[in-house]
Amino acid sequence: MSAKPCVCVIGGAGYIGSIVVEALLTADRRVCVYDNLSLGHRSAVPEDAIFVQGDHGDETLLKETLQKYNCSAVMHFSALSLVGESVEKPLLYYENNVAKGVALLRAVLAADVRYFIFSSTASVYGEPIQVRLSSPGCAISVPILEDASTFPTNPYGNTKLAFEWLLWDTAKVSNLRSISIRYFNAAGATERCGEAHNPETHLIPLVLQAAAGRRDAICVYGSDYPTPDGTCIRDYIHVQDLAEAHLLALKYLEGGGATDVFNLGNGKGFSVLEVIDVARRVTGKEVPVQMGARRAGDPAVLVASSDKIKKILGWQPRHPRLEDIISSAWQWHTAHPQGY
Ligand SMILES: NC(=O)c1ccc[n+]([C@@H]2O[C@H](COP(=O)([O-])OP(=O)(O)OC[C@H]3O[C@@H](n4cnc5c(N)ncnc54)[C@H](O)[C@@H]3O)[C@@H](O)[C@H]2O)c1
């Protein structure tokens, strides 16, 4: 009798991947993590998961791994994802996220994997052009829908969109069905796994570093945006809610669902100053702030609409409150001050 089918999580030693692995194991799935550990952490991979150290561009090793562990599904998290670095080193990003992505898909097809979940990004939309200014005091809302035009503003977004196209075109000529999930900022932690990027570029961990005294101050880029407090509004989603969406997407494909794209967002954006205020309350610490000029290319408001994923996959955010997102991240950072 062949072994129970396995879900291969590529990039499963990274921030989001490791938390999806936890959720898969909790759902009694057999899991194989495949990661080259260039950015991830071996200790983020639970003992109950199989671990294979490898590069997703190594077609032979990946194919052997998928076959050896009877993988019926792949979840793909192994992109390079720093916007600034992608501007400075576009070829590195095209190589890892697109060229090696072709090898990854070849291995997936050769191993006859049927279901593919791609952790994409809402950066594929670029700067929203449909900003709806509502009455004074109300938030500016940009609920970005899946059919909005895709015009990434940086190489990172371009490479993620290019991989979506690879998937889309591959699905037309193979048995592979896929879901791409587009979201903005993952945040928060579980008891075991949290965000440990180096360098760190995401707002919530940077604010928490300032609260912990490991950073002098947090710089706020621009306070004259057309938002209620003048600072940018962004969409933060608890990483456990993200994990849940990936599991629902897998079940959808396993139940016969078709290749599709879903946005994922909290339903509510939070300004930079709101994040800092909540972090002060949650940590009980001072967060020194330095006001700076706007950064080029930073839109005022970025919020994704989750209407489609709620309707079709039945997804609901369980941790939408900013307090809960930040306090889970704070607990993890307090317990792991040096990361993993
Ligand atoms: N973190 C966010 O807020 C966010 C937002 C939107 C989309 N995403 C997407 O989610 C995914 C995961 O993000 P993350 O924050 O967990 O990133 P991460 O850097 O923490 O994890 C990525 C993992 O992939 C591995 N990896 C990279 N290149 C590889 C390769 N060629 N072969 C094998 N392994 C490789 C790294 O070692 C790392 O463990 C990325 O694809 C990113 O584009 C993240």
The ligand as a Tripos MOL2 file, in Angstrom:
@<TRIPOS>MOLECULE
LIG
   44    48     1     0     0
SMALL
NO_CHARGES

@<TRIPOS>ATOM
      1 N1          5.7460   38.2210    4.3980 N.am      1 LIG1
      2 C1          4.7640   38.8970    3.8060 C.2       1 LIG1
      3 O1          4.2070   39.8530    4.3920 O.2       1 LIG1
      4 C2          4.2900   38.5070    2.4350 C.ar      1 LIG1
      5 C3          3.2860   39.2820    1.8170 C.ar      1 LIG1
      6 C4          2.8220   38.8940    0.5490 C.ar      1 LIG1
      7 C5          3.3370   37.7740   -0.0810 C.ar      1 LIG1
      8 N2          4.3330   37.0540    0.5230 N.ar      1 LIG1
      9 C6          4.8800   35.8650   -0.1680 C.3       1 LIG1
     10 O2          4.8750   34.7830    0.7290 O.3       1 LIG1
     11 C7          6.0120   33.9510    0.5200 C.3       1 LIG1
     12 C8          6.7110   33.6680    1.8420 C.3       1 LIG1
     13 O3          7.0720   34.8820    2.4780 O.3       1 LIG1
     14 P1          7.9030   34.8460    3.8360 P.3       1 LIG1
     15 O4          7.7680   36.1970    4.4600 O.co2     1 LIG1
     16 O5          7.5270   33.6480    4.6120 O.co2     1 LIG1
     17 O6          9.3720   34.6800    3.2570 O.3       1 LIG1
     18 P2         10.6570   33.9970    3.9410 P.3       1 LIG1
     19 O7         11.8360   34.6540    3.2950 O.co2     1 LIG1
     20 O8         10.5400   34.0190    5.4140 O.co2     1 LIG1
     21 O9         10.5620   32.4930    3.4580 O.3       1 LIG1
     22 C9         10.9480   32.0780    2.1770 C.3       1 LIG1
     23 C10        11.5690   30.6990    2.3130 C.3       1 LIG1
     24 O10        11.9020   30.2110    1.0120 O.3       1 LIG1
     25 C11        13.2240   29.6790    1.0240 C.3       1 LIG1
     26 N3         13.7540   29.8330   -0.3330 N.ar      1 LIG1
     27 C12        13.9950   30.9670   -1.0400 C.ar      1 LIG1
     28 N4         14.4660   30.6850   -2.2700 N.ar      1 LIG1
     29 C13        14.5320   29.3270   -2.3530 C.ar      1 LIG1
     30 C14        14.9250   28.4170   -3.3660 C.ar      1 LIG1
     31 N5         15.3990   28.8520   -4.5500 N.pl3     1 LIG1
     32 N6         14.8410   27.0890   -3.1190 N.ar      1 LIG1
     33 C15        14.3820   26.6370   -1.9210 C.ar      1 LIG1
     34 N7         14.0130   27.4430   -0.9090 N.ar      1 LIG1
     35 C16        14.0830   28.7770   -1.1250 C.ar      1 LIG1
     36 C17        13.9760   30.4660    2.0760 C.3       1 LIG1
     37 O11        15.0630   29.7770    2.6220 O.3       1 LIG1
     38 C18        12.8740   30.7030    3.1140 C.3       1 LIG1
     39 O12        12.8260   29.6560    4.0650 O.3       1 LIG1
     40 C19         6.8900   34.6600   -0.5090 C.3       1 LIG1
     41 O13         6.6970   33.9970   -1.7370 O.3       1 LIG1
     42 C20         6.3290   36.0780   -0.5750 C.3       1 LIG1
     43 O14         6.3990   36.5690   -1.9050 O.3       1 LIG1
     44 C21         4.8230   37.3980    1.7550 C.ar      1 LIG1
@<TRIPOS>BOND
     1     1     2 1
     2     2     3 2
     3     2     4 1
     4     4     5 ar
     5     4    44 ar
     6     5     6 ar
     7     6     7 ar
     8     7     8 ar
     9     8     9 1
    10     8    44 ar
    11     9    10 1
    12     9    42 1
    13    10    11 1
    14    11    12 1
    15    11    40 1
    16    12    13 1
    17    13    14 1
    18    14    15 2
    19    14    16 1
    20    14    17 1
    21    17    18 1
    22    18    19 2
    23    18    20 1
    24    18    21 1
    25    21    22 1
    26    22    23 1
    27    23    24 1
    28    23    38 1
    29    24    25 1
    30    25    26 1
    31    25    36 1
    32    26    27 ar
    33    26    35 ar
    34    27    28 ar
    35    28    29 ar
    36    29    30 ar
    37    29    35 ar
    38    30    31 1
    39    30    32 ar
    40    32    33 ar
    41    33    34 ar
    42    34    35 ar
    43    36    37 1
    44    36    38 1
    45    38    39 1
    46    40    41 1
    47    40    42 1
    48    42    43 1
@<TRIPOS>SUBSTRUCTURE
     1 LIG1         1 GROUP 0 **** ****
